[in-house]
Amino acid sequence: MDVQPLYRQLANHYLGAIRAGALKHGERMPSVRSIMRLHSVSLSTALQTCRELEREGWIEARPRSGYFIRPPLRNSIPRPEEPDLAIPPDPAQYVGIHARVSHFIEQGRRQPVRLGLSGARAAPELYPAEKLKNAALRALRKHPEILVTAAPASGHLHFREVIAKRAVAGGQVLAPDDVIVTHGCIEALNLALRAVTRPGDTVAVESPTFYGLLQILESLGLRALEIPTSVSTGLSVDALEMALASYPDIKAVVVVPHLQNPLGSIMPDAEKRRLVQLCERATVALIEDDTYSDLVDAVSPPTALKAWDHSGNVIHCASLHKTLAPGMRLGWMTAGRWQARVAMLKYAQTRDNEVWSQIAAAEYMASSEYDRHLRRLRQALREQRERMADAIATHFPHGTRMTIPNGGITIWVELPARLSSKDVFDAALAQGILVAPGAMFSNSNRYDHFLRLNCGLRTTPEVEQGVATLGRIVATRARKSTRAA
C-alpha cells in the first residue's frame, strides 16, 4: 500500500478540519512553529504542509502575519440548477443527431488544436505505460503462439478471472464464464441494446447523456426518451417511473450510475436499489455503463447496480479505457438473462478480441500495483479538477455555474446569459482550443448553454492560459448578449 508523505498526511488533517468547519474562513492557520511542535515534525515538513494547502487554494499567506484560512475560489461558483421534473419527456426521433455530433468532431480534426479540453480521459503520463509494456513483452515471450492462434471465445480465461474477482468489491458475484470481453464499453453498449431492442423501440436515457450513446441509438433505429438527471444524484427514478407508466414501448434504460457523463453525478445506493427494482417490475432491461466507478474518490468502490439484480435483468458494461489503458480498447460485460444472445451477437459482429492485451492487462491487474496505480490516478485527477475549477472561477465571468464532481475527469460548466455553446466552440477553436459543447449531449437544445471540459491534462501554464482565453471568449459574448437584451 502507498504511504503518503508526512506533509501530505498533515495537509489532509488540516483540510479535514477546514471542511468540517473547525477552522473557519478568515481564521489564522496554526503557525509553522505550532505545526512543528504539535506534530513533532521538522521545519521543512511544516512548511511543505502549509505550501501544499496554499497551492490547493485552502489557505493564503499574508505578509508578516502567517497563513489564513480561505475557501478556494471554486467554492464561490454555484452548481447548475436541478432539472425541472414537471417538463414531460418527449421521445426523440433522432433526425440528424449523428450529423450534428460528427460536425463537431470533424471540425476539431480539421483545425489545428493546441489545447484539447474536449475529451474524457487522463493524460498519457498518468497511465502505467512502462509496466504495461513489460507485461506485454513477458506475455509474448511466454506465449508466442497467441499471435498465430485463434482467440478463445468470450475472452482470455485469466483476464475474465481477474475481472470476476475485482467485481466482488462492487457487490457483484460473477463467474469467469459470466464475463464477455468486448472492444471497449462502446461495443458492450451496442451489444446490450441489440440484444434487448428492435428498430423503432424507445430507450430511456439520462438527460444530458454521453453523445456516443446517442449515436448508437440513432444507428440502431431506436428512439430516445430523455429522463431528467440531477447533477447531485443522477437519473431521477421518480421521473423514470412516470415515463414507464406513460410510454409502454420503453424496452431499455441506459444509465451511468457513477460519475455520470457529462454531469459527474453519483447515484446514492438507495436510488440505485429503487432503479433496479423498478426496471425489474416493469420488465424493462437495465443497462449499466460502469466505466468510471474506479475513479470515484472513495475509500471503497461504489456498489454496482448489478449487485441488486436477482433476476438477470441488469446488463453490466465496463472498460479499462479511462482507468488503465486507452490504447487497448479493452471492455467487458455480463448480460444476465441475455447472456447467450449477447455472446452470439458478439460472435456475429466482431468475433473474439485479440488475446495479447488481455494477458498483459490481467497480469498487471492481478497485482497490488494496479490498486496503487488507481490511488495515484485518483489523487492526480482530484488535484487537476480542483485546479481547473479554480481557473474557471478566476477567468470565467459572473453568472457561470459548474459542477465539481467527487471523482472523474470532467467538469460540467453552465455558461452565463444562456450563451450558445456552439458559438463558444467555434470561437475557441479559432484560438486553437477544443471543447465539448453541451449541444452534443442531447437531441434537444436544452444544453446548448453548457460546456464539458476535460481535467485529465496536467495543469501546466499552457492549460491555465487556455482556460483564461476561454474565459475571455465567454466574457466577451456575455457582455454582447447583455447589451443586446
Buried (B, 14 or more C-beta within 10 A) or exposed (E): EEEEEBBBBBBBEBBEBBEEEEBEEEEBBBEBEEBBEEBEBEEEBBBBBBBBBBEBBBBEEEEEEBBBBBBBBBBEBEBBEEBEEEEEBEBBEBEEBBEBBEBBBEEBEEBEBEBBBBBBBBBEEBBBEEBBEBBBEEBBEEBEEBEEEEBBEBBBBBBBBBBBEBBEBBBBEBEBEBBBBBBBBBBBBBBBBBBBBEEEBBBBBBBBBBBBBBBBBBEBEBBBBBBBBBBBBBBBBBBBBBBBEEBEEBBBBBBBBBBBBBBBBBBEBEBBBBBBBBBBEBEBBBBBBBBBBBBBBEEEBBBBBBBBBEEBBBBBBBBBBBBBBBEBBBBBBBBBBBBEBBBEBBEEEEEBBBBBBBBBBBBBBBBEBBBEBBEEBBBBBBBBBBBBBBBBBEBBBEBBBBBBBBBBBBBBBBBBBEBBBBBBBBBBBEBBBBBBBBBBBBBEEBBBBBBBBBBBBBBEEEBBBBBBBBBBBBBEBBEEBEEEE
